Amino acid sequence: MITISKYHPSMAAQWNEFVKACRNATFLHQRGYMDYHSDRFTDCSLVAMRDGKWCAVLPACIDGDTLYSHRGLTYGAWLVPLKHFDVTVMVEVMDTAIEWMKDNGIKHLVYKPVPHIYHSYPCEEDLYALFRHNAVLVETNISTTIDLTCPLSLDRGNKSGANAARKAGITVGQSEDWDGFWNLLSSLLDERYGTRPVHSLDEMRLLQGRFPENIKLYTATLDGELLAGVVMYLSHPVAHCQYIGASPRGKDSKALTLLFEYLINEHQRMGFRYFDFGISNEDHGRYLNEGLVRQKSRLGGRGIVYNTFDITL
């Protein structure tokens, strides 16, 4: 017998412990990450219980009559344990949750499955349950990912660029210069797109303080000048590039290429399975930045999709 309950902040410790043992969860699903922007989203996370024990959780928020999994996260989905949970349980969880939503006036479920590269063990039972409820694919974004167990080499141009940057004396490594990188990143986004980073510097510092082993900054510098940087989100088995930026001089000197070479090799050495450059889309996946995709593919990456589904209840 499956029952559905709405998450309450008093459940935070139990939520976090449960999520840590799930085969498709990352640190983004910990309450310390989810709740940093609680002022922007109305939380409506769900807990599925079987015989009185937690068997799945859904990070979610609500806006009007639509439940989202979760608008403040790149991916959400039902998070499930390794053992005693197969597709028959998933179907029952989804069926019961859909009835709960209907009873609570919800008319749409917008659902973002966790891409398979983040699974610690195969975990696509929810995709079958979506099919059973006539879910419609409404958004696909394409990311570029390297399989670190058999990585493709950088192409000739990038190898040459990395060597030139190295000979020029550019140094790369982990950094604590969050102020310098955020100024660089903010200027680039403003000049190019008229936008700013999704996270403010204060938010990024808050999250990095809460998850120091999962959120790290790496930079490329020359004689003390910051030329390029990458903020990495680390969730085994994936090392994900959350923010990437390079100054005009950094681009000309191939500092970012050298930094990526270092990051790919370093995270392979650390035992990560995938190195994910992130998506290259805008307009909910309709626009593809072809130049950006080519740059990432020349570093050895190939396509992984981040999908979004809609269920009309």
N, C-alpha and C positions, 0 to 999 in steps of 0.2 A: 504494500500500500504506500503510494507516494503522496505526500502533502507538500504544499507550497506556502512559505511564509515570507513576509517582507523583512529585509534586513533592518536591524536597529543598531545604532552606535554601540550599545552595550554588548553587541556580539563581536566587536572588533578583534579581540584577541583570538577568539575561536575561528573567526573568518581567516585571519592571517595564518594560523596553524594549519587549517584545512588547505588553503591555497598552496602552501609550501609543499604539500604532498601530491598536488595535482600534476598530471602528465602533460597538460597543455597550458599551464600558467607561467607567468613571468613576474618579476618584481613590480611591473606596472599594475598588477592586480592586488597588491598589498594595499591595505587601507591608508597607509602613510603616503602612498603615491596617489591613489584615487581621490582622497579627500582634500588634497591641497587646493583644488579649485571647486570646493563644495559651494562657494558663493555664486558660481556660474551655472551649476547644474543641480537639478532637484533629484537627489538619489532615490532610486527605486530598485535597488539590487534585490535579488530573490535567492532564497535558500530552499533547496529541495531536500526533503527528509524521507527516509524509508525506515519504517518501524521505529520512528523517533530519533534516528541518527542521520546526521548530514551525509548526503550522497552526491550533491552537486550544488554549485553556486553560480549565479549569473550576475556579473557586474553590470549595472544598468542605471539609466536615468530616465526621467519622464518629462515630456513636454506636451501639454494638452492631452490628446487621446492617443499619443504615440509613445511606445516604450522603445528606448534605444539601448543597444548593448556595446559600449557606453560612449556617448558623444565626446567625452574628454579623453578617450583612449584610442590608440591606433587600431586595436582589435579587442574584442570582448569575448563573447561566447560562453556557453556552459562550461565551467571548469570542473573536471572530473578526476577521480582517483585512478590509480593504476589497477587495483584489484577490485573484484566484486562489482564491476560496472562494465556491461557490454551494451550492444546496440538495443537489446530488448528493454534494458533499464532506461536508456536514453529516450527511446520512443515513449515510454510511459511518463518520464519526466516532462518531455515536451508536450505531450497530450494534456497532462494535468496542469502545466503552466499556462497553456493556451486557454483552458477553461477558467483558470484563476484570473487571467487578463480580461476575458470577456465579462466575468462577474464584477470586475472593477472598472468597467467602462473604457477599457483600452480597445482601440479599433485597428491599430497597426503595430507590428513588431518589426523594427529595423535591426538586423542581426549581422554582426561582423565576426565571422569565424577566425580563430587563431590560425594563421598560415602554418602549413605543416612543418616548416623548418624550425618552428619554436617548440614542437612536440618533443618531449623526452622519450616518448614511446608512441606508436601510431595512435591517432585520436581523431578520427573523422566520423564518428557515430552521429554527431550532430548534423552533418551534411545529409545523411539519409533521413533523419527526422525532419529536416527542413523540406526535403522532397515530399515527404508524406503529407505536409501541410501546404503544398502548392506554393512554396516560396518562389519569388521571382528575383532573379539576379538584376540588381539595379545599379551597381557600380563595380568596376574593376580597375584597380591601379596596378601598374607593373613596377616591380622592384628588380634590382639587379644584384645577384648573389653569387658568391664564390663558394664552391664545395671545397673546404680546406683539407679533405681527405685525399683529393686528387686535383689540386688547383691548376688551372690553366696559367701559362706564363704571361707576363706583361708583353704587349706587342713591342716591336723593335723601337718605335718612337718613344714609348714610355720608358723602356730600359735605358735608352740613350739620355732621356731627360733626367731620370733619377741619378744616373752616373754624373751628369753635368752638375746637378745640384750638390751632389756629394763632394765633387772636386772643388766647387766654389766655396765650400766651408759651411754650408747650411747644416744645422744640427736639428735632430728631431727627437721627441720623447714626451713623456708625461709632463704636464704642466699644471700650475695652480693660478695661471694668469687669466682668470675668468673675466676680470674687468677689461683687459686688453682685447681678448677674443670677442667679447660681447659688443664692444665698440666697433670692432672690425666687421663683425657679422651684421650688426644693425645698419651700419653705413651701406654695406653691399646690398642688403635687401631693400633699403629705402631707395637707393639710386636705381636699382634694376627693376623693382616691381612696385615700389611705393608701399611696401609692407614692412613689418617688423617680425622678429622671432615670435613663435607661438608662446614661448615662455619669456617672462621678464628676467632680468639678471637676478633679482631678489628671489624669484620663484626657483630659478635654476640652482642658486646657492642653497636654498631650503631643501630641495630634493636631493642634491648632491650630499648635503650633510646627513640626510636620513638614509641614503643608500650609497655610501662612499665606495663600496666594492662593485657597484653596478653602474655608476655614472662617473666617467672619467674624461678629462680633457687632455688632448695631445696636440702639440704645436710644432711648427718648423720655424726656426729663427736664424738670423744672421747678424752677428755683432750686436746682439741685444734687440734687434728689430723683429717684431712679430710679422711673419710673412703668410702663414697659413695655420689653420687649426681644424680639428675634428672633435666633436663631442661624441663619445661612444657610450651606448647603452648595452651593458653586458648581461645577458641572460643565457646561461648554458642551455642549449648548444649554439647560441647565436651571438656574434659580436656585430652590433647594428650601429651604423652611422646616423646619429640623430640630427646633428648640425655639421655643415661643411662650409668653410669659407677661406678665401685667399685674397690678399691684396693684389693690386695690379703688378707690383714688383714680384710678389709671390708667384703669380701666374707666369710671368715672363721668365723667372728663374727656375721654374718647374719644382718649386718647393712642395706643392701639394702632391705631386707625383712621388717625390721621395718620401713624403709622410705616409702616403698610402702603401708604398712598398714596405715600409717599416711596420705599419699596422697589420697588414696581411700576414707577414712573416711572424710577428710577435704573437698574434692571436692563434695562429696555427701552432706555434710552440706551446702556448698555454692550454691547448687541448680543445679549442672550440671547433665545432663541426662546420659552421657556416660563417662567412663574412658578408654582411648584407649592407649594400650601399644606400638602400632606401629607394622610394618611388621617384618616378620622373614624370608625374602627371599633374595637371590642373583641371579645373572644371569637372570635378567628380569623375576623373578618369577619361573624359572625352578628349582632352588635349594631351598629346604626347610630345614631350620635349625630346625630339629625335637627336639633337646634338648632345644632350646630356646622357642619353642612353648609350650613344656611341662611345663617349668618353669612358663610361663605366665598363662597357663590354671590352674595351681595349685593355682594361686592367685585369681581365679574366672573368668578369661576371656574366651570368646568364639569367633569364627571366624567372621570376616568382610572382604570383599574383596575390593581391590583397583584395578579397571580394566583400561585397555587401549585399545582403538579401532583404527582401521585404515580404512580410506575410500580412495579408488583409484578413482580419478576424471576423 
